[in-house]
Amino acid sequence: MSATTSMTTFMAREIAEIPAAAEAVLAAGEAARIGGRLRAESFPFVVVCGRGSSGHAGVHLRYLIETRLGLPVSAAAPSVVTGYARPPQVAGALFVVVSQSGRSPDLVAATQAARAGGALTLALVNDPDSPAAQASDLVLPILAGPEQAVAATKTVTNSAIAGAALVAAWAGDRELEQGLSAMPERLGRALALDWSAWSADLAEAPTAFVTGRGHSLGPLREIALKLAETLRLPALGYSAAELRHGPRASVSAATPVLALRQADPLAEGVDDLVRDLTADGLRVHACGGPLGTLPWIGDGHPACDPITMLVPAYRAIEAEARRRGLDPDKPTGLTKVTETL
């Protein structure tokens, strides 16, 4: 057994801290306070800015804003500001930057440009004293605590939870608020789920696919990223609707598919895809619903469940990395700014 296999990693410890971190950000009430302020405002549209894992939390936020508030949401391209020197015309809009460290120069520059252009700027950050926070009108600390593993975990879940709490208060969505209040307990139960049947199936795979729809899109892209950075396995995340088209041609018996399914109006489309892929003899691992093959804790709020599904996926990926003798804390060629409160 290698040293990497036997040791307790930062990534494993930080995954285990996810329920407590979620409880902390929900108990703080800052998301509800800011959401209440936003309710008094009127915005023509919203822009969300983030990269990598933070960008995936931003995709989850986009779906919540569009489904709960009916506002169109655009994803910012920071290089338009930093590379092409073209500040966006965002007067009157809400600009939300999601960043674990709050120190990415391009995200800070994009936030500064949005504020100068007349947008109300809001930072979802782990460090409330970071440059991105200082560049923003409003700051929502995600309170995830220190995160030392290169592969972000609890900062991702807390970013998504903080964004959901913000929208719940902004939209006056009582059901979403109730769903969020159950999350610390459900996240704790999710820590016990064993998804090793999926991660072990990746051993000889040249690539992997992750799919779902709607509220699952951000989380499924996050899982694909974790496979790439932690297992060094090229992985692709597609909506179930997209996977049926061009990408379907590259799915084979050698490329396992993980399907995330929350109980909402898009569930039937995910179920249909799982049935079709299974009927074609492909290797599908599904979470949720009547076709689920992976352990699950049962349906909760459909906007919250995809965040909860990250926990068993993270645990399976971390364990598989150690089994292969890889260090999940320090993927080859990657570095990280240590997160602070």
LOZA-193534 format. One record per residue (C-alpha): residue number from 1; residue in one letter; x, y, z. Coordinates in steps of 0.001 Angstrom, whole numbers. Layout:
<recs>
i:NUM | aa:a | X:X | Y:Y | Z:Z
...
</recs>
This chain:
<recs>
i:1 | aa:m | X:0 | Y:0 | Z:0
i:2 | aa:s | X:1410 | Y:3405 | Z:-977
i:3 | aa:a | X:1668 | Y:6360 | Z:1382
i:4 | aa:t | X:-978 | Y:8151 | Z:-664
i:5 | aa:t | X:-3375 | Y:5223 | Z:-253
i:6 | aa:s | X:-2983 | Y:5022 | Z:3524
i:7 | aa:m | X:-3000 | Y:8693 | Z:4498
i:8 | aa:t | X:-5965 | Y:10927 | Z:5320
i:9 | aa:t | X:-6006 | Y:13659 | Z:2703
i:10 | aa:f | X:-7012 | Y:17293 | Z:3010
i:11 | aa:m | X:-9635 | Y:16590 | Z:364
i:12 | aa:a | X:-11210 | Y:13835 | Z:2478
i:13 | aa:r | X:-11229 | Y:16043 | Z:5577
i:14 | aa:e | X:-12779 | Y:18932 | Z:3697
i:15 | aa:i | X:-15501 | Y:16739 | Z:2202
i:16 | aa:a | X:-16324 | Y:15579 | Z:5743
i:17 | aa:e | X:-16662 | Y:19246 | Z:6788
i:18 | aa:i | X:-19320 | Y:20008 | Z:4160
i:19 | aa:p | X:-22388 | Y:19534 | Z:6441
i:20 | aa:a | X:-20976 | Y:21828 | Z:9144
i:21 | aa:a | X:-19926 | Y:24407 | Z:6567
i:22 | aa:a | X:-23433 | Y:24390 | Z:5091
i:23 | aa:e | X:-24947 | Y:24882 | Z:8527
i:24 | aa:a | X:-22624 | Y:27835 | Z:9168
i:25 | aa:v | X:-23514 | Y:29757 | Z:6018
i:26 | aa:l | X:-27232 | Y:29145 | Z:6463
i:27 | aa:a | X:-27169 | Y:30131 | Z:10136
i:28 | aa:a | X:-25320 | Y:33374 | Z:9422
i:29 | aa:g | X:-28352 | Y:34765 | Z:7611
i:30 | aa:e | X:-26349 | Y:37084 | Z:5364
i:31 | aa:a | X:-27782 | Y:35549 | Z:2188
i:32 | aa:a | X:-31302 | Y:36207 | Z:3456
i:33 | aa:r | X:-30417 | Y:39814 | Z:4332
i:34 | aa:i | X:-28923 | Y:40548 | Z:919
i:35 | aa:g | X:-31756 | Y:38710 | Z:-820
i:36 | aa:g | X:-34222 | Y:40924 | Z:989
i:37 | aa:r | X:-32394 | Y:43987 | Z:-268
i:38 | aa:l | X:-32417 | Y:42707 | Z:-3837
i:39 | aa:r | X:-36172 | Y:42204 | Z:-3614
i:40 | aa:a | X:-36552 | Y:45982 | Z:-3402
i:41 | aa:e | X:-34512 | Y:46480 | Z:-6587
i:42 | aa:s | X:-35420 | Y:46075 | Z:-10249
i:43 | aa:f | X:-32896 | Y:44558 | Z:-12652
i:44 | aa:p | X:-33251 | Y:44084 | Z:-16423
i:45 | aa:f | X:-30891 | Y:41116 | Z:-16305
i:46 | aa:v | X:-28188 | Y:39428 | Z:-14228
i:47 | aa:v | X:-24577 | Y:38624 | Z:-15128
i:48 | aa:v | X:-22745 | Y:35827 | Z:-13316
i:49 | aa:c | X:-18957 | Y:35687 | Z:-13408
i:50 | aa:g | X:-16850 | Y:32726 | Z:-12285
i:51 | aa:r | X:-14328 | Y:30186 | Z:-13498
i:52 | aa:g | X:-13886 | Y:26467 | Z:-12918
i:53 | aa:s | X:-15639 | Y:25157 | Z:-9812
i:54 | aa:s | X:-16889 | Y:28645 | Z:-8934
i:55 | aa:g | X:-18312 | Y:28886 | Z:-12445
i:56 | aa:h | X:-20204 | Y:25644 | Z:-11863
i:57 | aa:a | X:-21748 | Y:27117 | Z:-8710
i:58 | aa:g | X:-22613 | Y:30085 | Z:-10909
i:59 | aa:v | X:-24466 | Y:27837 | Z:-13366
i:60 | aa:h | X:-26537 | Y:26493 | Z:-10472
i:61 | aa:l | X:-27282 | Y:30086 | Z:-9434
i:62 | aa:r | X:-28279 | Y:30942 | Z:-13000
i:63 | aa:y | X:-30960 | Y:28246 | Z:-13056
i:64 | aa:l | X:-32341 | Y:29419 | Z:-9720
i:65 | aa:i | X:-32540 | Y:33063 | Z:-10805
i:66 | aa:e | X:-34156 | Y:32209 | Z:-14125
i:67 | aa:t | X:-36670 | Y:29712 | Z:-12681
i:68 | aa:r | X:-37562 | Y:31632 | Z:-9498
i:69 | aa:l | X:-37327 | Y:35238 | Z:-10674
i:70 | aa:g | X:-37749 | Y:35072 | Z:-14447
i:71 | aa:l | X:-34691 | Y:37237 | Z:-15050
i:72 | aa:p | X:-32373 | Y:36390 | Z:-17954
i:73 | aa:v | X:-28853 | Y:35530 | Z:-16811
i:74 | aa:s | X:-25682 | Y:35869 | Z:-18850
i:75 | aa:a | X:-22311 | Y:34300 | Z:-18141
i:76 | aa:a | X:-19547 | Y:36909 | Z:-18149
i:77 | aa:a | X:-16413 | Y:36403 | Z:-20229
i:78 | aa:p | X:-13700 | Y:38206 | Z:-18210
i:79 | aa:s | X:-11275 | Y:38171 | Z:-21151
i:80 | aa:v | X:-13550 | Y:40626 | Z:-22955
i:81 | aa:v | X:-12454 | Y:43131 | Z:-20310
i:82 | aa:t | X:-8881 | Y:41981 | Z:-19675
i:83 | aa:g | X:-7905 | Y:40940 | Z:-23201
i:84 | aa:y | X:-10097 | Y:42957 | Z:-25536
i:85 | aa:a | X:-10510 | Y:46039 | Z:-23305
i:86 | aa:r | X:-14262 | Y:46194 | Z:-23953
i:87 | aa:p | X:-16168 | Y:46902 | Z:-20748
i:88 | aa:p | X:-19721 | Y:45528 | Z:-20895
i:89 | aa:q | X:-22825 | Y:47717 | Z:-20987
i:90 | aa:v | X:-24436 | Y:46555 | Z:-17752
i:91 | aa:a | X:-26037 | Y:49705 | Z:-16356
i:92 | aa:g | X:-28852 | Y:48752 | Z:-13988
i:93 | aa:a | X:-27986 | Y:45049 | Z:-13992
i:94 | aa:l | X:-26905 | Y:42817 | Z:-11123
i:95 | aa:f | X:-23367 | Y:41475 | Z:-11548
i:96 | aa:v | X:-22491 | Y:38478 | Z:-9362
i:97 | aa:v | X:-18895 | Y:37301 | Z:-9088
i:98 | aa:v | X:-18375 | Y:33830 | Z:-7598
i:99 | aa:s | X:-14813 | Y:33141 | Z:-6507
i:100 | aa:q | X:-13397 | Y:30896 | Z:-3800
i:101 | aa:s | X:-10277 | Y:32990 | Z:-3176
i:102 | aa:g | X:-11566 | Y:36275 | Z:-4573
i:103 | aa:r | X:-8092 | Y:36854 | Z:-5968
i:104 | aa:s | X:-8281 | Y:35905 | Z:-9652
i:105 | aa:p | X:-7102 | Y:39059 | Z:-11461
i:106 | aa:d | X:-9457 | Y:38614 | Z:-14414
i:107 | aa:l | X:-12503 | Y:38184 | Z:-12174
i:108 | aa:v | X:-11515 | Y:41223 | Z:-10122
i:109 | aa:a | X:-11057 | Y:43297 | Z:-13301
i:110 | aa:a | X:-14422 | Y:42176 | Z:-14673
i:111 | aa:t | X:-16101 | Y:43104 | Z:-11385
i:112 | aa:q | X:-14455 | Y:46525 | Z:-11346
i:113 | aa:a | X:-15561 | Y:47141 | Z:-14938
i:114 | aa:a | X:-19137 | Y:46099 | Z:-14157
i:115 | aa:r | X:-19292 | Y:48408 | Z:-11158
i:116 | aa:a | X:-17869 | Y:51282 | Z:-13174
i:117 | aa:g | X:-20453 | Y:50511 | Z:-15853
i:118 | aa:g | X:-23365 | Y:51005 | Z:-13477
i:119 | aa:a | X:-24146 | Y:47466 | Z:-12338
i:120 | aa:l | X:-24833 | Y:46576 | Z:-8737
i:121 | aa:t | X:-22003 | Y:44178 | Z:-7934
i:122 | aa:l | X:-22198 | Y:41261 | Z:-5506
i:123 | aa:a | X:-19322 | Y:38978 | Z:-4507
i:124 | aa:l | X:-19835 | Y:35395 | Z:-3275
i:125 | aa:v | X:-16422 | Y:34712 | Z:-1786
i:126 | aa:n | X:-14759 | Y:32720 | Z:980
i:127 | aa:d | X:-12527 | Y:35666 | Z:1914
i:128 | aa:p | X:-14595 | Y:38827 | Z:2579
i:129 | aa:d | X:-11417 | Y:40934 | Z:2522
i:130 | aa:s | X:-10287 | Y:39688 | Z:-901
i:131 | aa:p | X:-9836 | Y:41975 | Z:-3934
i:132 | aa:a | X:-13060 | Y:40711 | Z:-5529
i:133 | aa:a | X:-14965 | Y:41561 | Z:-2364
i:134 | aa:q | X:-13368 | Y:44996 | Z:-2192
i:135 | aa:a | X:-14383 | Y:45609 | Z:-5814
i:136 | aa:s | X:-18050 | Y:44832 | Z:-5055
i:137 | aa:d | X:-20948 | Y:46805 | Z:-3624
i:138 | aa:l | X:-22238 | Y:43796 | Z:-1681
i:139 | aa:v | X:-20363 | Y:40840 | Z:-206
i:140 | aa:l | X:-21833 | Y:37455 | Z:671
i:141 | aa:p | X:-19220 | Y:35395 | Z:2572
i:142 | aa:i | X:-19683 | Y:31670 | Z:1989
i:143 | aa:l | X:-18039 | Y:30769 | Z:5341
i:144 | aa:a | X:-16554 | Y:27476 | Z:4178
i:145 | aa:g | X:-13446 | Y:27825 | Z:6314
i:146 | aa:p | X:-9891 | Y:26991 | Z:5223
i:147 | aa:e | X:-9591 | Y:24726 | Z:2171
i:148 | aa:q | X:-6141 | Y:23351 | Z:1408
i:149 | aa:a | X:-6731 | Y:20629 | Z:-1204
i:150 | aa:v | X:-6292 | Y:21858 | Z:-4761
i:151 | aa:a | X:-9575 | Y:20185 | Z:-5670
i:152 | aa:a | X:-12260 | Y:22460 | Z:-4229
i:153 | aa:t | X:-15132 | Y:20718 | Z:-2457
i:154 | aa:k | X:-16721 | Y:22489 | Z:502
i:155 | aa:t | X:-16191 | Y:25911 | Z:-1084
i:156 | aa:v | X:-18171 | Y:24687 | Z:-4105
i:157 | aa:t | X:-21087 | Y:23332 | Z:-2097
i:158 | aa:n | X:-21176 | Y:26418 | Z:130
i:159 | aa:s | X:-21061 | Y:28742 | Z:-2884
i:160 | aa:a | X:-24061 | Y:26929 | Z:-4361
i:161 | aa:i | X:-25906 | Y:26877 | Z:-1017
i:162 | aa:a | X:-25241 | Y:30577 | Z:-407
i:163 | aa:g | X:-26517 | Y:31372 | Z:-3895
i:164 | aa:a | X:-29637 | Y:29289 | Z:-3333
i:165 | aa:a | X:-30310 | Y:30997 | Z:-1
i:166 | aa:l | X:-29884 | Y:34368 | Z:-1686
i:167 | aa:v | X:-32468 | Y:33501 | Z:-4354
i:168 | aa:a | X:-34881 | Y:31984 | Z:-1808
i:169 | aa:a | X:-34976 | Y:35270 | Z:91
i:170 | aa:w | X:-34971 | Y:37403 | Z:-3060
i:171 | aa:a | X:-37885 | Y:35496 | Z:-4597
i:172 | aa:g | X:-39710 | Y:34848 | Z:-1309
i:173 | aa:d | X:-39567 | Y:31121 | Z:-2103
i:174 | aa:r | X:-40634 | Y:29406 | Z:1111
i:175 | aa:e | X:-40271 | Y:25882 | Z:-281
i:176 | aa:l | X:-36674 | Y:26538 | Z:-1284
i:177 | aa:e | X:-35963 | Y:27982 | Z:2165
i:178 | aa:q | X:-37341 | Y:24807 | Z:3747
i:179 | aa:g | X:-35299 | Y:22655 | Z:1388
i:180 | aa:l | X:-32160 | Y:24538 | Z:2343
i:181 | aa:s | X:-32872 | Y:24194 | Z:6068
i:182 | aa:a | X:-32766 | Y:20399 | Z:5624
i:183 | aa:m | X:-29447 | Y:20443 | Z:3794
i:184 | aa:p | X:-26959 | Y:20102 | Z:6685
i:185 | aa:e | X:-28700 | Y:16911 | Z:7818
i:186 | aa:r | X:-29046 | Y:15550 | Z:4293
i:187 | aa:l | X:-25423 | Y:16362 | Z:3470
i:188 | aa:g | X:-24410 | Y:14480 | Z:6601
i:189 | aa:r | X:-26375 | Y:11428 | Z:5470
i:190 | aa:a | X:-24862 | Y:11724 | Z:1993
i:191 | aa:l | X:-21394 | Y:11259 | Z:3491
i:192 | aa:a | X:-22311 | Y:7619 | Z:4142
i:193 | aa:l | X:-23279 | Y:6861 | Z:532
i:194 | aa:d | X:-20956 | Y:4491 | Z:-1309
i:195 | aa:w | X:-20585 | Y:5300 | Z:-5010
i:196 | aa:s | X:-17541 | Y:3078 | Z:-5492
i:197 | aa:a | X:-19442 | Y:993 | Z:-8065
i:198 | aa:w | X:-19255 | Y:4040 | Z:-10322
i:199 | aa:s | X:-15701 | Y:5123 | Z:-9517
i:200 | aa:a | X:-14347 | Y:1570 | Z:-9844
i:201 | aa:d | X:-15951 | Y:1355 | Z:-13282
i:202 | aa:l | X:-13684 | Y:4221 | Z:-14366
i:203 | aa:a | X:-10492 | Y:2169 | Z:-13920
i:204 | aa:e | X:-9949 | Y:1286 | Z:-17590
i:205 | aa:a | X:-12062 | Y:4057 | Z:-19130
i:206 | aa:p | X:-10386 | Y:6361 | Z:-21677
i:207 | aa:t | X:-12918 | Y:9039 | Z:-20756
i:208 | aa:a | X:-16162 | Y:9429 | Z:-18802
i:209 | aa:f | X:-19452 | Y:11242 | Z:-19196
i:210 | aa:v | X:-21649 | Y:12966 | Z:-16623
i:211 | aa:t | X:-25179 | Y:14016 | Z:-17480
i:212 | aa:g | X:-28363 | Y:15493 | Z:-16049
i:213 | aa:r | X:-30627 | Y:18474 | Z:-16710
i:214 | aa:g | X:-31646 | Y:21809 | Z:-15245
i:215 | aa:h | X:-30504 | Y:22245 | Z:-11659
i:216 | aa:s | X:-28033 | Y:19381 | Z:-12142
i:217 | aa:l | X:-26081 | Y:21086 | Z:-14916
i:218 | aa:g | X:-23652 | Y:22989 | Z:-12707
i:219 | aa:p | X:-23023 | Y:20033 | Z:-10358
i:220 | aa:l | X:-22543 | Y:17550 | Z:-13207
i:221 | aa:r | X:-19960 | Y:19820 | Z:-14816
i:222 | aa:e | X:-18276 | Y:20082 | Z:-11431
i:223 | aa:i | X:-18056 | Y:16278 | Z:-11154
i:224 | aa:a | X:-16543 | Y:16096 | Z:-14635
i:225 | aa:l | X:-13925 | Y:18643 | Z:-13586
i:226 | aa:k | X:-13086 | Y:16654 | Z:-10449
i:227 | aa:l | X:-12568 | Y:13513 | Z:-12541
i:228 | aa:a | X:-10169 | Y:15415 | Z:-14784
i:229 | aa:e | X:-8129 | Y:17144 | Z:-12092
i:230 | aa:t | X:-8132 | Y:14432 | Z:-9405
i:231 | aa:l | X:-8109 | Y:11168 | Z:-11391
i:232 | aa:r | X:-6382 | Y:12652 | Z:-14488
i:233 | aa:l | X:-9325 | Y:11226 | Z:-16440
i:234 | aa:p | X:-10727 | Y:13287 | Z:-19322
i:235 | aa:a | X:-14407 | Y:13739 | Z:-18532
i:236 | aa:l | X:-17266 | Y:15522 | Z:-20267
i:237 | aa:g | X:-20373 | Y:16962 | Z:-18667
i:238 | aa:y | X:-23451 | Y:17433 | Z:-20868
i:239 | aa:s | X:-27117 | Y:18046 | Z:-20313
i:240 | aa:a | X:-29184 | Y:14965 | Z:-21092
i:241 | aa:a | X:-30697 | Y:16836 | Z:-24027
i:242 | aa:e | X:-27264 | Y:17652 | Z:-25495
i:243 | aa:l | X:-25890 | Y:14171 | Z:-24955
i:244 | aa:r | X:-28575 | Y:12751 | Z:-27266
i:245 | aa:h | X:-27120 | Y:14649 | Z:-30204
i:246 | aa:g | X:-23481 | Y:14915 | Z:-31332
i:247 | aa:p | X:-21821 | Y:13677 | Z:-28115
i:248 | aa:r | X:-23851 | Y:10440 | Z:-28205
i:249 | aa:a | X:-21653 | Y:9184 | Z:-31026
i:250 | aa:s | X:-18638 | Y:9017 | Z:-28699
i:251 | aa:v | X:-20375 | Y:7184 | Z:-25845
i:252 | aa:s | X:-19412 | Y:3518 | Z:-25924
i:253 | aa:a | X:-19222 | Y:488 | Z:-23678
i:254 | aa:a | X:-15777 | Y:1743 | Z:-22637
i:255 | aa:t | X:-17004 | Y:5153 | Z:-21427
i:256 | aa:p | X:-19150 | Y:4994 | Z:-18255
i:257 | aa:v | X:-21967 | Y:7517 | Z:-17843
i:258 | aa:l | X:-23030 | Y:9028 | Z:-14517
i:259 | aa:a | X:-26576 | Y:10426 | Z:-14589
i:260 | aa:l | X:-27909 | Y:12824 | Z:-11937
i:261 | aa:r | X:-31674 | Y:13058 | Z:-11639
i:262 | aa:q | X:-33642 | Y:15408 | Z:-9379
i:263 | aa:a | X:-37416 | Y:15120 | Z:-8961
i:264 | aa:d | X:-38653 | Y:18016 | Z:-11093
i:265 | aa:p | X:-40258 | Y:18498 | Z:-14542
i:266 | aa:l | X:-36982 | Y:17572 | Z:-16284
i:267 | aa:a | X:-36684 | Y:14185 | Z:-14570
i:268 | aa:e | X:-38496 | Y:12308 | Z:-17329
i:269 | aa:g | X:-35913 | Y:13405 | Z:-19897
i:270 | aa:v | X:-33085 | Y:12042 | Z:-17747
i:271 | aa:d | X:-34990 | Y:8783 | Z:-17175
i:272 | aa:d | X:-35553 | Y:8389 | Z:-20912
i:273 | aa:l | X:-31856 | Y:8864 | Z:-21626
i:274 | aa:v | X:-30870 | Y:6329 | Z:-18954
i:275 | aa:r | X:-33302 | Y:3794 | Z:-20438
i:276 | aa:d | X:-32012 | Y:4330 | Z:-23958
i:277 | aa:l | X:-28342 | Y:4106 | Z:-23031
i:278 | aa:t | X:-28942 | Y:1022 | Z:-20917
i:279 | aa:a | X:-30910 | Y:-628 | Z:-23722
i:280 | aa:d | X:-27913 | Y:-27 | Z:-25998
i:281 | aa:g | X:-25737 | Y:-2001 | Z:-23599
i:282 | aa:l | X:-23851 | Y:1021 | Z:-22253
i:283 | aa:r | X:-22553 | Y:1392 | Z:-18690
i:284 | aa:v | X:-24844 | Y:3829 | Z:-16880
i:285 | aa:h | X:-24729 | Y:4694 | Z:-13180
i:286 | aa:a | X:-27792 | Y:6695 | Z:-12159
i:287 | aa:c | X:-28624 | Y:8589 | Z:-8979
i:288 | aa:g | X:-32242 | Y:9317 | Z:-8144
i:289 | aa:g | X:-35598 | Y:8124 | Z:-9394
i:290 | aa:p | X:-36915 | Y:4671 | Z:-10266
i:291 | aa:l | X:-33901 | Y:3850 | Z:-12456
i:292 | aa:g | X:-31315 | Y:4791 | Z:-9860
i:293 | aa:t | X:-28496 | Y:2286 | Z:-9451
i:294 | aa:l | X:-26422 | Y:4242 | Z:-6921
i:295 | aa:p | X:-27289 | Y:4655 | Z:-3221
i:296 | aa:w | X:-29323 | Y:7772 | Z:-2501
i:297 | aa:i | X:-31059 | Y:9331 | Z:505
i:298 | aa:g | X:-34372 | Y:9932 | Z:-1267
i:299 | aa:d | X:-35769 | Y:13028 | Z:-2916
i:300 | aa:g | X:-35500 | Y:16377 | Z:-1181
i:301 | aa:h | X:-35887 | Y:19797 | Z:-2787
i:302 | aa:p | X:-35033 | Y:19456 | Z:-6498
i:303 | aa:a | X:-32792 | Y:22538 | Z:-6503
i:304 | aa:c | X:-30874 | Y:21286 | Z:-3465
i:305 | aa:d | X:-30474 | Y:17605 | Z:-4333
i:306 | aa:p | X:-27875 | Y:18121 | Z:-7098
i:307 | aa:i | X:-25671 | Y:19946 | Z:-4571
i:308 | aa:t | X:-26075 | Y:17040 | Z:-2152
i:309 | aa:m | X:-25141 | Y:14576 | Z:-4910
i:310 | aa:l | X:-21729 | Y:16207 | Z:-5082
i:311 | aa:v | X:-20838 | Y:14695 | Z:-1696
i:312 | aa:p | X:-20856 | Y:10984 | Z:-2625
i:313 | aa:a | X:-19266 | Y:11833 | Z:-5975
i:314 | aa:y | X:-16440 | Y:13733 | Z:-4265
i:315 | aa:r | X:-15913 | Y:10894 | Z:-1790
i:316 | aa:a | X:-15783 | Y:8267 | Z:-4532
i:317 | aa:i | X:-13321 | Y:10298 | Z:-6607
i:318 | aa:e | X:-11039 | Y:10979 | Z:-3625
i:319 | aa:a | X:-11007 | Y:7299 | Z:-2648
i:320 | aa:e | X:-10369 | Y:6177 | Z:-6227
i:321 | aa:a | X:-7440 | Y:8595 | Z:-6491
i:322 | aa:r | X:-5857 | Y:7088 | Z:-3396
i:323 | aa:r | X:-6501 | Y:3565 | Z:-4674
i:324 | aa:r | X:-4552 | Y:4458 | Z:-7816
i:325 | aa:g | X:-1688 | Y:5916 | Z:-5790
i:326 | aa:l | X:-2505 | Y:9491 | Z:-6807
i:327 | aa:d | X:-2434 | Y:12440 | Z:-4423
i:328 | aa:p | X:-5832 | Y:14140 | Z:-4630
i:329 | aa:d | X:-4509 | Y:17141 | Z:-2709
i:330 | aa:k | X:-1844 | Y:18008 | Z:-5262
i:331 | aa:p | X:-2817 | Y:17137 | Z:-8842
i:332 | aa:t | X:33 | Y:17334 | Z:-11314
i:333 | aa:g | X:685 | Y:20811 | Z:-12640
i:334 | aa:l | X:-1909 | Y:22554 | Z:-10461
i:335 | aa:t | X:-1580 | Y:24990 | Z:-7569
i:336 | aa:k | X:-4065 | Y:26764 | Z:-5369
i:337 | aa:v | X:-4388 | Y:29883 | Z:-3257
i:338 | aa:t | X:-5277 | Y:28573 | Z:219
i:339 | aa:e | X:-8807 | Y:29604 | Z:1188
i:340 | aa:t | X:-9408 | Y:31517 | Z:4411
i:341 | aa:l | X:-12453 | Y:32626 | Z:6315
</recs>
